[in-house]
Amino acid sequence: MDNSRTMAKIACQALNEKKAEELRVIDIKEISPVADYFIIATGSNTNQIQAMVDAVDEEMEKMGHSTRQIEGNRNSTWVLMDYNDIIVHIFSKEDRLFYDLEKIWTDGKKIEVDEL
């Protein structure tokens, strides 16, 4: 199993543990040099979003992967976590609808979380 796929699986497991809604994985390695996978999740409030961020960061650190960059803060309704090979986007419902990354990245291959 490739490293980025393992990273995506770990991030998804951490998000699921914090009750992420509408968890999606998009394989973008064939269409973008930015990363191999986008992971997109929704949280119902800023506390849950922050718990999801903390869970992903903690699990990735355990596996020896640190964030290159995190955009957003404790009050943000969209947090982007860049781990080089994967990028995790955690949104409020409203921001997710507004930015609609799934529509922007329709050329990417959608992967079911349980396929990771």
Secondary structure, DSSP 4 states (H G I P E B T S, - for coil): --HHHHHHHHHHHHHHHTT-EEEEEEE-TTT-SS-SEEEEEEESSHHHHHHHHHHHHHHHHHTT---SEEE--TT-SEEEEE-SSEEEEEEEHHHHHHH-HHHHTTTSEEE-GGG-
